[in-house]
Amino acid sequence: MTHTHRWGTLHGVETAGFLPVQSEVAVLEAIPSGLVTIIAFLVMLGLLVLVHELGHFWTAIWLGIKVEEFGIGFPPRAATLFERNGVKYTLNWLPIGGFVRFGGEGETVYGVGSLAAAAPWRKILVLLAGPLMNLLLAILIFAGIFLAQGVPTLSDGVRIGTIFPDTPAAAAGFQGGDLLLTLDGRMIGTDLNIVREIARNRIGQPVDAVVERAGERLNLTVVPGPWEHEGRGSQAGFGFNYSPNVTNVQNGPLAALAAGVTHTFDVLGRFIDGLGQLLRGVLGLDPMPQGGVAGVVGIARGTGEIIERDGLLGFLQWTALISLNLFLVNLLPIPALDGSHIMFSLIEVARRGKKLPPEREAMVHAVGFMMLMGLMVIITVSDVAHWIRGGSVLGG
């Protein structure tokens, strides 16, 4: 078979791994935003699919599995760049990634050719290599960002965000951006639960606070109590939102790489949780999570929104997150994806090398592919409808 790639992403969880960045939109303002979105999306799509296919290609060559063609872009073919060791390296007209054509794939039935004829463990390694390259790419992008920006590190205190009007916090003189260091005589440290605990237990009682603002420390007194805000209903407490105090600490390449690995698997864990919520929602066990799934149109729109909001670094983070999505989704046992081919190889192992009839496996993949394409059509229609309604992909 010619190995191709399917596109889709979990939506509603894909921004979970975004790091604090400074906007670089001004660099791109001279180019029309629609053109920026199209170019950036094609660059991202091409990179992610090319990296994925390189994983399959390099592993197949390493294991001695015959490869007839490695294509840059998708057919129709524009030119054959060169031929080496029996492999044609071609340039194709559609600049959106690449593909691998294994030897002996002139047959119309899937399950024949050099990859299918290989030992199951070899097939599994080749099939795993593509998604693992997407995982590696995400790690390297995050590590590069950490090397350039510094590694985000929790520091003492909590950062005050929005101060809601007509609330105890507003009356006490808190301002957005304040760093809250102590509350009711207690050092905040990195434990955000302290703020919530004091807000709940000291209703109607004066609470002393120390904040840092523009390099100076200020003493404030706030009386937590009831307040209301449109869209949030009745509340009781201070009347501000807050987040961990994260500072970027410059480190060397090894520390940046370690942070990249840690951050990647942290985000991946949240993706898996989001996928579990989605599956439970589909089965009716839990409410459906917000967002759902985005297709090509949604990803393209999200790319434009990210660039407009966060500039180049935001785009790089978005690319890493989509790469992680592709790693996870491609390992699912969905017919026509890598995970399904791996599953059939594992079945072959369990049957002690006895293969399933190629026609039967081909039917499973063909039916699965048609179902997958039908789902992508539905998702695309949903993406376009969301676009027409003016909704934001990022939910902001």
C-alpha positions as CSV (number, residue, x, y, z in Angstrom):
1,M,0.0,0.0,0.0
2,T,1.0,3.6,-0.3
3,H,1.1,5.0,3.1
4,T,-1.0,8.2,3.4
5,H,-2.2,10.3,6.3
6,R,-5.6,11.2,7.7
7,W,-6.3,14.5,9.4
8,G,-8.4,15.2,12.5
9,T,-7.8,16.6,16.0
10,L,-9.4,16.5,19.4
11,H,-10.9,20.0,19.8
12,G,-11.4,21.6,23.2
13,V,-8.3,20.0,24.6
14,E,-5.8,21.0,22.0
15,T,-4.9,24.3,23.6
16,A,-4.2,22.8,27.0
17,G,-0.5,22.9,26.6
18,F,0.0,26.5,25.6
19,L,2.8,28.3,27.2
20,P,2.9,32.0,28.1
21,V,4.2,33.9,25.0
22,Q,4.5,37.5,24.0
23,S,2.6,38.4,20.9
24,E,4.6,38.8,17.7
25,V,1.7,39.7,15.5
26,A,3.3,42.9,14.3
27,V,5.9,40.9,12.3
28,L,3.1,39.5,10.2
29,E,0.8,42.5,9.9
30,A,2.2,43.5,6.5
31,I,0.8,40.3,5.0
32,P,-3.0,39.7,4.6
33,S,-4.2,37.5,7.4
34,G,-6.0,35.1,5.1
35,L,-2.8,34.5,3.1
36,V,-0.8,34.1,6.3
37,T,-3.3,31.5,7.5
38,I,-3.1,29.5,4.3
39,I,0.7,29.6,4.0
40,A,1.1,28.7,7.7
41,F,-1.4,25.9,7.6
42,L,0.2,24.4,4.5
43,V,3.7,24.7,6.0
44,M,2.5,23.0,9.2
45,L,0.6,20.3,7.4
46,G,3.5,19.6,5.1
47,L,6.0,19.4,8.0
48,L,3.8,17.1,10.1
49,V,3.0,14.6,7.4
50,L,6.5,14.7,6.0
51,V,8.0,13.9,9.4
52,H,5.5,11.1,9.9
53,E,6.3,9.5,6.6
54,L,10.0,9.9,7.1
55,G,9.6,7.7,10.2
56,H,8.0,4.9,8.2
57,F,10.6,5.3,5.4
58,W,13.8,5.3,7.5
59,T,12.6,2.4,9.6
60,A,11.6,0.3,6.6
61,I,15.1,1.0,4.9
62,W,16.8,0.2,8.2
63,L,14.9,-3.2,8.5
64,G,15.6,-4.1,4.8
65,I,12.0,-3.7,3.7
66,K,11.8,-2.8,0.1
67,V,10.6,0.8,-0.6
68,E,9.9,1.8,-4.2
69,E,9.2,5.5,-3.8
70,F,9.5,8.3,-1.3
71,G,7.4,11.2,-2.4
72,I,7.6,14.9,-1.3
73,G,4.1,16.2,-1.7
74,F,1.2,14.2,-3.0
75,P,0.6,13.0,-6.6
76,P,0.3,13.8,-9.4
77,R,4.1,13.5,-9.8
78,A,5.9,16.6,-11.0
79,A,9.4,15.2,-11.3
80,T,11.7,12.3,-10.2
81,L,14.5,14.0,-8.4
82,F,16.8,11.0,-8.3
83,E,16.9,7.3,-7.8
84,R,19.2,5.6,-5.2
85,N,19.3,1.9,-4.1
86,G,16.2,1.2,-6.0
87,V,14.2,4.0,-4.4
88,K,12.7,6.8,-6.4
89,Y,12.7,10.2,-4.7
90,T,9.9,12.2,-6.3
91,L,8.5,15.7,-6.2
92,N,4.7,15.9,-6.4
93,W,2.4,18.7,-7.2
94,L,0.4,18.9,-4.0
95,P,2.8,20.4,-1.3
96,I,1.1,18.9,1.7
97,G,3.5,16.3,3.1
98,G,4.8,13.1,1.6
99,F,4.2,9.4,1.2
100,V,5.9,6.1,1.1
101,R,5.2,3.4,-1.5
102,F,6.5,0.0,-0.5
103,G,7.7,-2.6,-2.9
104,G,5.2,-4.9,-4.7
105,E,2.3,-2.6,-4.3
106,G,1.0,-2.9,-7.9
107,E,-1.7,-5.2,-6.6
108,T,-5.1,-3.8,-5.9
109,V,-5.6,-5.9,-2.7
110,Y,-4.1,-4.5,0.5
111,G,-2.0,-7.0,2.4
112,V,0.5,-7.9,-0.3
113,G,3.9,-6.3,-1.0
114,S,7.1,-5.9,0.9
115,L,5.6,-4.5,4.1
116,A,2.9,-7.1,4.3
117,A,5.4,-9.9,3.6
118,A,7.7,-8.8,6.4
119,A,7.7,-10.4,9.8
120,P,5.0,-9.0,12.2
121,W,7.5,-7.4,14.5
122,R,9.1,-5.6,11.6
123,K,5.8,-4.3,10.4
124,I,4.9,-3.1,13.9
125,L,8.2,-1.2,14.1
126,V,7.6,0.5,10.7
127,L,4.0,1.4,11.6
128,L,5.0,2.7,15.0
129,A,7.8,4.9,13.6
130,G,5.5,7.4,11.9
131,P,3.5,8.4,15.1
132,L,6.7,8.3,17.2
133,M,8.2,10.8,14.8
134,N,5.3,13.1,15.5
135,L,5.9,12.6,19.2
136,L,9.6,13.4,18.8
137,L,8.8,16.5,16.8
138,A,6.5,17.8,19.5
139,I,9.3,17.3,22.1
140,L,11.8,19.1,20.0
141,I,9.5,22.1,19.3
142,F,8.7,22.5,23.0
143,A,12.4,22.1,23.9
144,G,13.4,24.7,21.4
145,I,10.8,27.1,22.8
146,F,12.1,26.5,26.4
147,L,15.7,27.0,25.2
148,A,14.8,30.3,23.6
149,Q,12.4,31.6,26.3
150,G,13.5,29.8,29.4
151,V,11.8,26.9,31.2
152,P,8.5,27.9,32.9
153,T,9.1,27.5,36.6
154,L,6.6,27.9,39.5
155,S,7.5,30.7,41.8
156,D,6.0,31.9,45.1
157,G,2.7,33.8,45.0
158,V,-0.2,33.8,42.6
159,R,-0.7,36.2,39.7
160,I,-4.0,38.2,39.9
161,G,-5.9,38.3,36.6
162,T,-9.2,40.0,36.1
163,I,-10.7,42.2,38.9
164,F,-14.4,42.0,38.5
165,P,-16.3,45.3,39.1
166,D,-18.2,46.0,42.3
167,T,-16.5,43.2,44.2
168,P,-14.5,43.1,47.5
169,A,-11.3,42.9,45.5
170,A,-12.1,46.0,43.5
171,A,-13.1,47.9,46.7
172,A,-9.8,46.9,48.3
173,G,-7.7,48.2,45.4
174,F,-6.4,45.1,43.8
175,Q,-5.3,45.4,40.2
176,G,-4.8,42.9,37.4
177,G,-1.2,41.8,37.2
178,D,-0.6,42.1,41.0
179,L,1.5,39.3,42.5
180,L,-0.3,38.1,45.7
181,L,2.4,37.1,48.2
182,T,0.6,36.7,51.5
183,L,-3.0,36.5,52.6
184,D,-4.3,36.6,56.2
185,G,-0.7,36.3,57.4
186,R,0.0,33.2,55.4
187,M,2.6,32.9,52.7
188,I,1.0,31.8,49.5
189,G,4.0,29.9,48.1
190,T,2.8,27.8,45.2
191,D,-0.4,26.4,46.8
192,L,-3.3,28.1,45.1
193,N,-5.8,26.3,47.4
194,I,-4.8,28.8,50.2
195,V,-6.6,31.6,48.3
196,R,-9.8,29.5,47.9
197,E,-9.7,28.4,51.5
198,I,-9.4,31.8,52.9
199,A,-12.0,33.2,50.6
200,R,-14.5,30.6,51.8
201,N,-13.7,30.7,55.5
202,R,-13.3,34.4,56.2
203,I,-16.6,35.8,54.7
204,G,-17.4,39.2,56.2
205,Q,-14.0,39.4,58.0
206,P,-11.1,41.7,57.1
207,V,-8.2,39.9,55.6
208,D,-4.7,41.5,55.2
209,A,-2.9,40.9,51.9
210,V,0.5,41.8,50.6
211,V,0.9,42.2,46.8
212,E,3.8,43.1,44.6
213,R,3.1,45.7,42.0
214,A,5.6,47.3,39.7
215,G,8.4,46.1,41.9
216,E,6.9,47.6,45.1
217,R,5.1,45.7,47.9
218,L,1.7,47.1,49.0
219,N,-0.4,46.2,52.0
220,L,-4.2,45.8,51.2
221,T,-7.2,44.8,53.3
222,V,-10.0,43.0,51.7
223,V,-13.3,41.7,53.2
224,P,-14.5,38.6,51.2
225,G,-18.2,38.6,50.7
226,P,-21.0,38.1,48.2
227,W,-20.8,39.7,44.7
228,E,-22.4,39.3,41.4
229,H,-21.2,39.5,37.8
230,E,-23.1,39.1,34.6
231,G,-22.5,35.7,33.2
232,R,-21.1,34.3,36.4
233,G,-24.1,34.6,38.7
234,S,-23.9,35.1,42.5
235,Q,-20.5,34.5,44.0
236,A,-18.9,34.7,47.4
237,G,-15.2,35.6,48.0
238,F,-12.8,38.2,46.7
239,G,-13.9,38.8,43.2
240,F,-10.8,38.2,41.1
241,N,-9.4,35.3,39.2
242,Y,-5.8,34.2,39.5
243,S,-3.2,31.7,38.2
244,P,0.1,30.2,39.2
245,N,3.1,32.6,39.2
246,V,5.1,31.2,36.4
247,T,8.5,32.7,35.5
248,N,10.8,31.6,32.7
249,V,14.2,30.5,33.9
250,Q,17.0,30.4,31.3
251,N,18.7,27.0,31.2
252,G,21.0,25.0,28.9
253,P,20.0,22.6,26.1
254,L,19.8,19.5,28.3
255,A,17.5,21.2,30.8
256,A,15.4,22.6,27.9
257,L,15.2,19.1,26.4
258,A,14.2,17.5,29.7
259,A,11.5,20.2,30.2
260,G,10.3,19.5,26.6
261,V,9.9,15.8,27.4
262,T,8.1,16.5,30.7
263,H,5.8,19.1,29.1
264,T,5.0,16.9,26.1
265,F,3.9,14.0,28.2
266,D,1.9,16.3,30.5
267,V,0.0,17.6,27.5
268,L,-0.4,14.1,26.1
269,G,-1.9,13.0,29.4
270,R,-4.5,15.7,29.1
271,F,-5.2,14.7,25.5
272,I,-5.8,11.2,26.7
273,D,-8.2,12.4,29.4
274,G,-10.0,14.5,26.8
275,L,-10.3,11.5,24.5
276,G,-11.7,9.5,27.4
277,Q,-14.3,12.2,28.1
278,L,-15.2,12.3,24.4
279,L,-15.7,8.5,24.2
280,R,-17.8,8.5,27.5
281,G,-19.9,11.3,26.0
282,V,-20.5,9.3,22.8
283,L,-21.5,6.3,24.9
284,G,-23.9,8.5,27.0
285,L,-22.0,7.8,30.2
286,D,-21.0,11.4,30.7
287,P,-22.0,14.8,29.3
288,M,-20.2,15.5,26.0
289,P,-17.2,17.8,26.6
290,Q,-17.2,21.2,25.0
291,G,-15.5,21.4,21.6
292,G,-15.6,17.8,20.3
293,V,-13.5,17.2,17.2
294,A,-12.1,19.6,14.6
295,G,-11.2,18.6,11.1
296,V,-9.0,20.2,8.4
297,V,-11.1,23.4,8.2
298,G,-11.1,23.8,12.0
299,I,-7.4,23.2,12.3
300,A,-6.7,25.8,9.5
301,R,-8.9,28.4,11.2
302,G,-7.3,27.6,14.5
303,T,-3.9,28.2,12.9
304,G,-4.9,31.7,11.8
305,E,-6.4,32.5,15.2
306,I,-3.2,31.3,17.0
307,I,-1.0,33.5,14.7
308,E,-3.2,36.5,15.3
309,R,-3.2,36.0,19.0
310,D,0.3,34.7,19.8
311,G,2.5,35.2,16.8
312,L,5.3,32.9,15.7
313,L,5.8,31.2,19.1
314,G,2.1,30.5,19.3
315,F,2.2,28.9,15.9
316,L,5.1,26.7,16.9
317,Q,3.2,25.6,20.0
318,W,0.1,24.9,17.9
319,T,2.2,22.8,15.5
320,A,3.6,20.8,18.5
321,L,0.1,20.2,19.8
322,I,-1.3,19.1,16.5
323,S,1.7,16.8,16.1
324,L,0.8,15.2,19.5
325,N,-2.8,14.8,18.3
326,L,-1.6,13.0,15.3
327,F,0.6,10.7,17.4
328,L,-2.3,9.8,19.6
329,V,-5.1,9.5,16.9
330,N,-2.9,7.4,14.6
331,L,-2.3,4.8,17.3
332,L,-6.0,4.2,17.8
333,P,-7.2,0.9,16.3
334,I,-9.3,2.7,13.6
335,P,-9.3,1.0,10.2
336,A,-7.0,2.7,7.7
337,L,-4.9,4.3,10.4
338,D,-1.5,3.0,11.7
339,G,-3.2,1.6,14.9
340,S,-5.4,-0.7,12.8
341,H,-2.5,-2.1,10.8
342,I,-0.6,-2.6,14.1
343,M,-3.6,-4.5,15.5
344,F,-3.7,-6.8,12.5
345,S,0.0,-7.5,13.0
346,L,-0.5,-8.3,16.6
347,I,-3.3,-10.7,15.6
348,E,-0.8,-12.3,13.2
349,V,1.6,-12.7,16.2
350,A,-1.2,-14.3,18.3
351,R,-1.9,-16.7,15.4
352,R,1.8,-17.7,15.4
353,G,2.6,-16.1,12.1
354,K,-0.6,-17.2,10.3
355,K,-1.9,-14.2,8.4
356,L,-5.6,-13.3,8.0
357,P,-6.7,-13.6,4.4
358,P,-5.6,-10.4,2.6
359,E,-9.1,-9.9,1.1
360,R,-10.7,-9.9,4.5
361,E,-8.2,-7.4,5.9
362,A,-8.6,-5.3,2.8
363,M,-12.3,-5.2,3.3
364,V,-12.0,-4.1,6.9
365,H,-9.7,-1.2,5.8
366,A,-11.8,-0.3,2.9
367,V,-15.0,-0.1,5.0
368,G,-13.1,1.7,7.7
369,F,-11.7,4.2,5.2
370,M,-15.2,5.0,3.8
371,M,-16.5,5.4,7.4
372,L,-13.6,7.6,8.2
373,M,-14.1,9.8,5.2
374,G,-17.8,10.1,5.9
375,L,-17.0,11.2,9.5
376,M,-14.5,13.8,8.1
377,V,-17.2,15.1,5.8
378,I,-19.6,15.5,8.8
379,I,-16.8,17.2,10.8
380,T,-16.0,19.5,7.9
381,V,-19.6,20.5,7.6
382,S,-19.7,21.2,11.3
383,D,-16.5,23.2,11.0
384,V,-17.9,25.3,8.2
385,A,-21.2,25.9,10.0
386,H,-19.2,27.0,13.1
387,W,-17.2,29.3,10.9
388,I,-20.4,30.8,9.3
389,R,-21.8,31.5,12.8
390,G,-18.6,33.4,13.6
391,G,-17.5,31.0,16.4
392,S,-13.9,30.9,17.5
393,V,-12.0,27.6,17.1
394,L,-10.1,28.4,20.3
395,G,-13.2,29.3,22.2
396,G,-11.8,32.7,23.2
